[in-house]
């Protein structure tokens, strides 16, 4: 085998072709899982931590994103109400005379 060629390592695949030179690698041994022990006092502190991380109002980001659009809509609504009231006053003035 030439030093310049890369060494192929097949961990989960056995090569059927004899022309491919490869190095067998042992399967990985993951560490054993141990169930964590939860203490009641530590759990209360964890809940307090979760409450401090969570936003106070769940829709605060929606309000932040919609705020400029609502402001523009409010201005348009106010202008429309003014024009309607002006039209009503003009119509009332025309009916009297």
Secondary structure, DSSP 8 states (H G I E B T S, - for coil): --TTS---EESS-----TTS--EE---------------HHHHHHHHHHHHHHS-SSTTHHHHHHHHHHHHHHHHHHHHHHHHHHHHHHHHHHHHH-
